[in-house]
Amino acid sequence: MPAAYAGTMPGTAPTRYVYLGPEGTFSEQALLSIPAAATAARTAARSVPEALDLVRAGEADAALVPLENSIGGQVGVTLDELAHGAPLIITRDVALPVEFVLAARAGTVVAAIGSVAAHPQASAQCRRWLRENLPDAAVVDVLSNAAAATAAADGTHAAAICAPIGAARHRLAVLADKIADHPGAMTRFALVARPAPPPPPTGDDLTSLAVYIAHDRVGALLAVLTELSVRGINLTRIESWPTGERLGRYVFFLDCTGHVAQARMGEAMQALRRICADVRFLGSYPRAVPEGGTSAPPGTSDADFADASAWLARLRAGEPT
């Protein structure tokens, strides 16, 4: 299995990238899986809002930020920024296996480890391994996986739970790898840029939308799902997030199979625009983990839509059909 899966982004690649820092974390590891980013200028931001604001201000071309985790779920601050901040679009996504390691300075013996530095989420995902292998060690919370590696490197703590890139960055010895309790855990990141035409369809794409349903309409969410279903559009993700207006007001984040350039997706988005309080387009981009393309169900291909449109035009013109 490759270290990460990333969709392609045709055209001119960004030359200035920003990512959720600090250095030596999974975010940097995910960014480095993008070939163009490996040789471009890279800046670590202190937070997701800071990273995205640098893009909005034109101080960076693209930002890589976490979107969801297979264990922890959605990353709320990213959803909030995409839904309520100045518009940005996703140009690609990256799916990175979350593989934690136990790292320490060379010569450290596992049996002698008395304290382990770890970000709370990292230690939570390695709880079983810690209980079985370091039952007497104190697990000390730190601010990031990178901070954990730093603490092990400078001797503040005997060892660290960190990302492989953090261990390599600080020249730590890896005493145990793949120590997470859920070996198949993945984090999905989004590469976000200022609004521009999306990359062309590849045949295996996702379209992301933020949909504000009409709360005064019975069955409003069902109506949204129906508009997608009747056009053969599958949902790979649906998440709700508070709008901040008051209790019970939510925006729904949808990842749909297909591309905005396709007739079925375009028609579905027009329908959502008509029936929803608001719809924010968050981008059409290649799927990070290819699934061999998504065939259109009968009656929903571009050719089917073109034929139906031509038939209706003939009817309106009084031509025989």
HELIX and SHEET records of a PDB file:
HELIX    1   1 PHE A   26  LEU A   32  1                                   7    
HELIX    2   2 PRO A   35  ALA A   38  1                                   4    
HELIX    3   3 VAL A   48  ARG A   56  1                                   9    
HELIX    4   4 GLY A   76  HIS A   84  1                                   9    
HELIX    5   5 VAL A  110  ALA A  112  5                                   3    
HELIX    6   6 PRO A  120  GLN A  125  1                                   6    
HELIX    7   7 ARG A  127  ASN A  133  1                                   7    
HELIX    8   8 ASN A  145  ALA A  153  1                                   9    
HELIX    9   9 PRO A  164  ARG A  169  1                                   6    
HELIX   10  10 ALA A  220  SER A  229  1                                  10    
HELIX   11  11 ALA A  263  ILE A  275  1                                  13    
HELIX   12  12 ASP A  302  ARG A  316  1                                  15    
SHEET    1   A 6 TYR A   5  ALA A   6  0                                        
SHEET    2   A 6 ILE A  89  PRO A  97 -1                                        
SHEET    3   A 6 MET A 186  ALA A 193 -1                                        
SHEET    4   A 6 ALA A  62  ASN A  69 -1                                        
SHEET    5   A 6 ARG A  16  LEU A  20  1                                        
SHEET    6   A 6 ALA A  41  ALA A  45  1                                        
SHEET    1   B 5 TYR A   5  ALA A   6  0                                        
SHEET    2   B 5 ILE A  89  PRO A  97 -1                                        
SHEET    3   B 5 MET A 186  ALA A 193 -1                                        
SHEET    4   B 5 ALA A  62  ASN A  69 -1                                        
SHEET    5   B 5 GLY A  73  GLN A  74 -1                                        
SHEET    1   C 5 ALA A 138  ASP A 141  0                                        
SHEET    2   C 5 SER A 115  ALA A 118  1                                        
SHEET    3   C 5 ALA A 159  CYS A 162  1                                        
SHEET    4   C 5 VAL A 101  ALA A 104 -1                                        
SHEET    5   C 5 ALA A 173  ASP A 177 -1                                        
SHEET    1   D 4 LEU A 235  PRO A 242  0                                        
SHEET    2   D 4 TYR A 250  THR A 257 -1                                        
SHEET    3   D 4 ASP A 205  TYR A 212 -1                                        
SHEET    4   D 4 ASP A 278  PRO A 286 -1                                        
END                                                                             
